[in-house]
Amino acid sequence: MTKNTPSPTAGRDPDSEDSLRWHALVDGQLPPDEAAALRSQLTEDATKADMLAHWQWQREQLKALHRDLLHAPAPDSLNAAALRLADRRAAQAQWWRWGGMAASVLLAFVLGWTGRAQWQAPAGSTIALMPNSASQPVAVAHRFVQQAAIAHAVYQPEVRHPVEVTAAQQDHLVQWLSKRLDRALKVPSLGPLGYELVGGRLLPGDTGARAQFMFQNGAGQRVTLYLGGLVPTTTPAASKSSPSAAKAPQPMAADTGFQFSQEGRVAGFYWTDGGFGYALSGQMPRAELLELATAVYQQLQP
């Protein structure tokens, strides 16, 4: 037996100008009042009634044809393709992030090298700030703060290698960095504020080596303490090769009090003391960072 179906000749639109409304009626997309008004016309027009019955039958057949697919789990091949696409997008996003970080580091290097070239002078010459060069220390401090913010932005997101030497070797870390910076360093204790030392690393700077200590709280929030000299240091080799270089006065960065900075999303508090700079950087509200910076400042003051 074959199933009775509405006549195929009923496939013609009863009224072309109203075809969209009749299709909407079959699909259940009309407001109740308008749908009731159209259905009332079917009692007076057998052709339209036959047409709509045919459309309804086609709709039910199509729904039945794909009903199983609507509730079937996605094929393994499709799931695998979706996972590959997600991994590829994540990798691309990671490369973009690293590209931005690399660009920042490259920019810092170029600016630092340019500044170094500007400070170089022929052998035997003397470099000194003129009395009216009050803006020079400010510029030096600002460069220091920018480099601290860049270093924070580069290493703060790191998961596997955020530091060179971990807190488990704190004594070795402090001795190593103190030797490289030619200054006795001290790691502040931020435990009472919920932050523990992760470790530290050695970094380059405009005037020599810089150090970075990283701290983290239980929620994974990180802050970094960046420190280093703001004026070029005369090496023993340079002193022997050019005795006048050892006697030449070096440009000094005036001491600055506790100051706030904002470099993009990285906030910071910094100060300088005796030509040595300190900057605590983090991506957090100013008041929260101020509490941490105050504790660091108090502990590192002589």
C-alpha positions in Angstrom: 0.0 0.0 0.0 1.1 3.5 -0.7 0.6 6.3 1.7 -2.0 8.9 0.6 -0.4 12.2 0.1 -1.8 15.5 -1.1 -1.8 16.0 -4.8 1.5 17.2 -6.3 -0.5 19.6 -8.4 -1.0 21.5 -5.1 2.5 22.7 -5.3 1.5 26.0 -7.0 1.1 29.1 -4.8 -2.6 29.9 -4.4 -1.8 33.7 -4.4 1.7 34.7 -5.2 1.4 37.9 -3.3 0.3 36.0 -0.1 2.7 33.1 -0.5 5.1 34.3 2.2 2.2 34.6 4.7 0.9 31.0 3.9 4.5 29.6 4.3 4.7 31.4 7.6 1.4 29.9 8.7 2.7 26.4 7.9 6.0 27.1 9.8 4.1 28.4 12.8 5.7 31.9 12.6 2.5 34.0 12.5 0.9 35.7 15.5 -2.1 33.8 16.8 -4.7 36.3 15.5 -3.3 36.4 12.0 -2.9 32.7 11.8 -6.6 32.2 12.9 -7.7 34.7 10.2 -5.8 32.7 7.5 -7.1 29.4 8.6 -10.7 30.7 8.4 -10.1 31.3 4.7 -9.4 27.6 4.1 -13.0 26.6 4.8 -14.0 28.6 1.7 -11.1 27.7 -0.6 -10.4 24.1 -1.2 -7.4 24.8 -3.5 -5.6 26.7 -0.7 -6.5 24.0 1.8 -5.0 21.4 -0.4 -1.9 23.5 -1.0 -1.3 24.0 2.7 -1.9 20.4 3.4 0.8 19.5 0.8 3.2 22.0 2.3 2.6 20.6 5.8 3.2 17.1 4.6 6.5 18.1 3.0 7.6 19.8 6.2 6.8 16.8 8.3 8.7 14.5 5.9 11.8 16.7 6.0 11.7 16.8 9.8 11.4 13.0 10.0 14.3 12.6 7.5 16.8 14.4 9.7 15.2 13.9 13.2 17.9 11.3 14.2 20.7 13.7 13.2 19.4 16.4 15.5 20.0 14.2 18.5 23.0 12.1 17.4 26.4 12.8 18.9 28.9 14.6 16.6 31.1 12.1 14.7 34.6 11.6 16.1 36.2 13.0 13.0 34.2 16.2 13.4 35.2 16.5 17.1 38.8 16.0 16.2 38.6 18.7 13.5 37.1 21.1 16.0 39.8 20.4 18.5 42.5 20.9 15.9 40.9 24.2 14.9 40.7 25.3 18.6 44.4 24.4 19.1 45.4 26.3 16.0 43.5 29.4 17.1 45.1 29.2 20.6 48.5 28.8 19.0 48.0 31.8 16.8 46.8 33.8 19.7 49.9 32.8 21.7 52.1 33.8 18.8 50.4 37.2 18.6 51.0 37.7 22.4 54.7 36.6 22.1 55.0 38.8 19.0 53.8 41.8 21.0 56.2 41.0 23.8 59.1 40.5 21.5 58.3 43.9 19.8 58.3 45.5 23.3 61.7 43.9 24.2 63.2 44.9 20.8 61.9 48.5 21.3 63.4 48.6 24.7 66.7 47.3 23.4 66.9 49.8 20.6 66.0 52.7 22.9 68.5 51.5 25.4 71.3 51.2 22.8 70.5 54.6 21.4 70.7 56.1 24.9 74.0 54.3 25.5 75.4 55.7 22.2 74.4 59.2 23.2 76.3 58.8 26.5 79.5 57.5 25.0 82.3 60.0 24.5 85.9 60.0 23.2 88.6 58.6 25.5 89.8 61.2 28.0 86.7 63.4 27.6 84.6 64.4 30.6 80.8 63.9 30.8 78.9 65.9 33.3 75.5 67.5 33.6 75.3 71.2 33.2 73.7 73.2 35.9 70.6 73.8 33.7 70.2 70.1 32.8 67.5 69.5 35.4 65.4 67.5 33.0 68.1 64.8 32.5 67.5 63.0 35.8 63.8 63.0 35.2 64.3 61.4 31.7 66.6 58.7 33.2 64.1 57.8 35.8 61.3 57.7 33.3 63.3 55.3 31.1 63.9 53.2 34.1 60.2 53.0 34.8 59.4 52.1 31.2 61.9 49.3 31.3 60.5 48.0 34.5 57.0 47.9 33.0 58.2 46.1 29.9 60.0 43.5 31.9 56.9 42.9 34.0 54.7 42.6 30.9 57.1 40.1 29.3 57.6 37.8 32.3 54.5 38.1 34.4 52.4 35.8 32.1 55.1 33.1 32.0 53.9 29.8 33.3 56.9 27.4 33.0 59.8 29.9 33.2 58.8 33.1 35.0 62.2 33.3 36.7 65.8 32.2 36.1 66.4 31.2 39.7 63.5 30.1 42.0 62.8 31.0 45.6 64.1 27.6 46.6 67.6 29.0 46.0 67.0 32.5 47.4 70.4 32.8 49.0 72.2 31.9 45.7 69.8 34.2 43.8 70.6 37.2 46.1 74.3 36.6 46.0 74.4 36.2 42.2 72.4 39.3 41.5 74.2 41.4 44.1 77.5 40.5 42.4 76.2 41.3 39.0 74.7 44.7 40.1 77.7 45.4 42.3 75.5 46.2 45.2 74.2 44.3 48.2 70.6 43.4 47.4 67.8 42.4 49.8 64.6 40.6 49.0 61.6 42.2 50.8 59.2 40.0 52.7 55.6 40.4 51.4 54.3 37.3 53.1 52.1 39.3 55.6 50.4 40.8 52.5 49.8 37.4 50.9 52.6 37.4 48.4 55.5 35.0 48.3 58.8 35.1 46.4 58.7 33.2 43.1 62.3 33.9 42.2 64.3 36.3 40.1 66.3 37.0 37.0 69.1 39.1 35.6 68.1 41.6 32.9 70.0 44.2 30.7 69.5 47.9 31.2 70.7 51.2 29.7 73.5 51.6 32.3 74.3 48.0 33.1 72.7 44.9 34.7 69.3 45.1 36.2 67.5 42.6 38.5 63.9 41.5 38.7 62.3 39.7 41.7 58.8 38.2 41.2 56.2 37.7 43.9 52.8 35.9 43.6 49.8 35.5 45.9 47.4 32.5 46.3 45.2 33.7 43.5 48.1 33.8 41.0 48.4 37.6 40.9 52.0 38.6 40.4 54.0 41.7 41.1 57.7 42.3 40.1 60.4 44.4 41.8 62.8 45.8 39.2 66.0 47.5 40.4 69.3 48.7 39.2 71.8 51.5 38.8 70.7 54.6 36.9 74.2 55.8 35.9 76.9 54.0 34.0 79.5 52.2 36.2 83.2 52.3 35.5 84.7 48.9 35.1 88.2 48.1 36.5 89.4 47.4 32.9 88.2 50.8 31.7 89.9 52.5 34.6 93.3 50.9 33.8 93.1 51.6 30.1 92.0 55.2 30.6 93.0 56.7 34.0 91.0 59.9 33.2 87.9 57.9 32.7 88.0 56.8 36.4 88.2 60.4 37.5 85.6 61.8 35.1 82.4 62.8 36.9 79.4 60.7 35.9 75.9 62.0 35.3 73.9 61.5 38.5 70.2 60.8 38.7 68.7 63.0 41.4 66.9 61.1 44.2 63.1 60.9 43.8 60.5 60.2 46.3 57.7 57.7 46.1 56.0 58.2 42.7 53.2 56.5 40.7 53.5 55.5 37.0 51.1 53.9 34.5 52.5 52.3 31.4 49.6 50.8 29.5 48.0 48.2 31.7 51.0 48.0 34.0 50.9 50.3 37.1 53.9 51.0 39.2 55.4 52.8 42.1 59.1 53.8 41.9 61.8 55.8 43.7 65.5 56.4 43.4 68.2 56.6 46.0 71.8 57.5 45.4 71.7 56.7 41.7 69.9 53.4 42.3 66.3 52.8 41.1 63.5 50.7 42.5 60.2 50.0 40.7 57.3 47.7 41.8 55.0 46.8 38.9 51.7 45.0 38.8 48.4 44.9 37.0 46.0 45.7 39.8 44.2 48.7 41.4 46.5 51.5 42.5 45.5 51.2 46.2 46.4 47.5 46.3 49.7 48.1 44.6 50.4 51.1 46.9 50.1 48.9 50.0 52.7 46.4 48.6 55.0 49.2 47.3 54.9 50.9 50.7 56.0 47.6 52.4 58.8 47.2 49.9 60.0 50.8 50.3 60.1 50.6 54.1 62.0 47.4 54.1 64.6 48.5 51.5 65.4 51.9 53.0 68.8 52.0 54.7 
